[in-house]
Amino acid sequence: MADGNIGRGARRRPIPEGERRKVWVRSGGRCAVCNADLMEGRLTRREFALGDLAHIVGQHQTTGSPRGLADLSADERDKADNLMLICKGEHAEIDRAGSLDVMTVEKLRKLKRDHEDRIRYLTGLAPDRSTVVLRMVGRVRGNAVELTRDSATTAILRSSDRFPDYRLCLDRHGIEIDLRQLPGEPEADHRYYSAAKAAIDEVIDHKLVEGVARENIAHLSVFAFARIPLLVYLGSRLDDTIPTEIYQRHRAGETWDWPPTAKASDFLVQSPTSLASASEAVLVLNVSGTIQPQELPANLLDLPTFVLQPDGDLPQPDVMASRKMLQAFETKARWLLSGIEAGGKSVQRLHVFPALSLSAAIVLGRVVDPPRPPDAGHIRQNPKRLPGRPGDQVKLLNYFKDFLDSTVNLNQTRLDLLDQRVQAIVSCLEDDSVIGTLIENHIPQGSWAHRTIIRPLPGDEFDADFLLLLTEVEDWSANPRVYLSELRAAFRRSFTYRDMVHRKNRCVRVGYAGDCHIDVVPHIRLADGRQVIVNWAEDKFEDTNPEGFTAWMKEKDELANGNLRKVIRLLKFLRDYNSSFQNEIWGARSRLGVEEMTSGRDGRPGKCS
């Protein structure tokens, strides 16, 4: 804040160097409001310290110190928790009298917390969370789209827990297949497709395959804009053993991000009554548009015809609005092709007419490998390459492992961040003058302890519980709810957590908006040896044995060769993604003997009520 704002008789104190350094490090040298780089000049590109450290609660408890009358002790006002790194112009603006009703203490604390959490998350990404970027840019009827390195980078950072790795190319732009300069695209004749196929093969064989062989590629992110046959061919060339994320360009907003809250539906298939002894069949894929029967070649109209289309939605360009939608398409396409093979052993040629979005066309190529270069009219499929044969078992295991890692399991980066947050919470409580003297230990609980925690639905939070083992206080034990009251009071005394906590029936919940919440459960070992937690509503103790149950889970998982936890995670995934399975799934969990220790108000295990 500017010296002129601090009030009569109050002099501005220098901020301790240690606290200044903490703020710069936690903020990553970037503005907590606009994310501008504050360590490099925009004109000269030379290194400067361009930012200001702004007080959230004013340095002095006076009316002239912006937000200075807020409740905060004098010794906490110059600590890193009350300072945020921002641009000089923004510093002046947030301290203006006309801004104080908007730039409140709560607003600034949230800006600081969200920015520093993001910096901590991004800098905590381990090398195994990198992804190599593959971009294929072509033209469709003479038109191309914007597909730069920056747009791919933004989509990856917004849509996943990975970061782009451009090391494989000297220009640091990733692996690029540029089809824009190939002649003949408007006519899309055989010469154009042959040249485009050769360009795809050149890059795949000399960059992608070589990178996989040298173990430089552990994950691949694919962005592509081209004619559908070329997208299908690209998909067929992608290595199934490498986990791959395929991105979709959305016309609404013209971005490549996967929206976190977009809806998803299934696909339905219209099948012919019988394949009989037909040697040929037709597959129409009405996803991004509709191909009417009369639009098919006259010589194919009498062939058995399958039609795949969205269930409940009309085919339209932005129908592929989420990852779940793309996964549903892949699942249904594999099921359909396996069914055609099983029910039509005589089928030797499958004519495919695709009205597909970009991402779905690439997925189609991964499902069916074209035996010859693509052409403009249709894609013929060799039944010998259809999935479902014994040789596909290794491929299916790889798909299953990738499905667990990329879709079901909570990723390691978020688990590491969870560990850091729990340690920060415990450290804060240990410093408290009341609760800190009672803490003996903290014990992971529930799905976190049992390693059955899963990735939340888009837009939802994941949750984790831990028990805070406290020394018994005889006076408190007469009214057990005092333990919960005192735990909440300790959080309320903390500058960091005071606005993040809510008391629940058996815990105090610490919320990290839009990401997760952590339930802290007071756990007391009584003088008679009983281990108990607190039920606030009934003001009584409840027996618990968390370490015993965790040991039991570990023993049973070892008996199942490490597969029990995988099964539980899959059941929880199905519970979240398909509510119609809910009763059957929880019945299965009960039969497996893996009900959690406590039930929440919604009746589901593992929730701190």
Helices and strands as residue ranges (DSSP letters): G 3-5, H 17-26, E 52-55, G 74-76, G 80-82, E 83-86, H 88-94, G 97-99, H 105-123, G 127-129, E 130-137, H 149-159, E 163-165, E 175-178, H 190-203, I 204-208, H 209-213, E 220-225, H 228-237, E 244-246, E 267-270, E 280-286, G 293-295, G 298-300, E 305-310, H 323-343, E 349-355, H 358-367, E 379-381, G 383-385, G 390-392, H 393-403, I 404-408, H 412-430, E 439-445, H 446-450, E 462-470, H 474-477, H 481-492, E 501-503, E 508-512, E 516-525, E 531-535, E 540-543, H 546-559, H 564-577, G 579-581, H 582-592
